[in-house]
Each structure stands twice: as structure tokens, then as C-alpha cells.
């Protein structure tokens, strides 16, 4: 047969914590400890979020690189180098024509 702790997240621990927090004398002593535990939990959660975000970013980069490798190179490095001087020449030519 199911008891009350089966329906409460954390079961008996939750009931014990709520019971302690309802007693005024105990509440004043437990509150600082509870704050430290909650603060530590927040630090861990923030660190975990940062770790997961970094892992996700690295995974996305890896997937993008794999897709690029699968599709093959679209432009060779020599093509890019060859077009740079042409761009510079066209700027110089247009500047010369403009009288700059």
C-alpha cells in the first residue's frame, strides 16, 4: 500500500525538512544551513550550464566541420589568394579614376 512519501518528490526527506522548518526554534537554526546548501546548488547548476554550453558549442563546430568535409571544398586556398590582388588592383584603379 502506498504511503504519503510516495506522492511527494524527495519522499521522507522533504517531509522531514518541512517538519523542521515549521518548528520556530529549529527554523532559525536551520535557515542559514539551508541557504548555504541552496547557494552551493546554484553554483553547481551554473557551472553545469557553462559546461553543457561549451560542450554543445564544440559539438556544433565538429558537426559543421564534418558537413563541410562531406560536401567537399568549395573554394581552394589558391583561388582566394589569386583573387585578393585582383581586388586590390580594382580598388586602386577605381581610386585612380576617381582622382583620389
N, C-alpha and C positions, 0 to 999 in steps of 0.2 A: 504494500500500500504506500502511495506517495505521501510524503510529508511536506511541510511548508518550505523547507530548504530546496526542494526540487523545483520550485517555481520562482526562486529568487536567484538572480545572477550572483555568483560567488558563494551561494549557499549559506552555510553556517557562519563563515567569516563576515559576511555582510550583516547578518543578524546580530552577531557579537559586536561589531563596530557601531551599529545603530543603537544597540542597547547601552553601550558605554557612553555614547555621545548624548544620550538622553538624561544621564545622571549628572546634575550640575557640577559637583565637585570633581568628578572624573573628566568631564568635558574640558575644564580649564587646564588640566594636566595633559590631556591627550591632544588638544588642538595644536600646540607647537610641533609635536612629533608628526601629526598628520600633515601639517604644512610642509615640513621637510620632505616627507615621503612624496607629496604631490609635486613639489618643486623638482625633486630628483626624477620623477616620472616625466615631467615636462622636458627636462634636459635630455633624457634618453630619447624621448619622442622627437625632439628637434634634431638630434644627432642622426637618428634613423631616417628622418625625412631627407636630410642632406645626403646621407649615404645612398639612399634609393634614387634621388635625383641625379647624382653623379653616375651611378651605375646605369640609369636609363639613358643619360646623355652618351655615355661610352657605347652602349648597345646600339643606339640610333646611328652613331658615327660608323660603327662597324657594319651595320646593315647598309648604310649608304655607300660605303666603300665596296662592299660585296656586289651591290647592284651595279655600280659603276664598272667594276671589273667584268661583270657578266655582259654588260652592254657593249663593252669594248671601248677603246679610246676614240673620242670624237674629234679631238684635235691633237696633233702631235706637238711636242715641245718645239721642234724646229719651225713649224708653221707660225707659232706665236712669236718666236724670236724674229722671224723674217718679216712679220707684219709691223713690228714696232718701229723699225727705221722708216718704213713707208709712211706710217702715221706721223712721225716726226717731220719727214720731208714735206708732207702735205700741209702741216701746220706752218712750217717755215715759208712755204710757197704762198699760202693764203695770207700770212702776215706781210710778206714782201709785197704782194699785190695790194694790200690794204694800206701800205706805206708806214707800217709800224717798225 
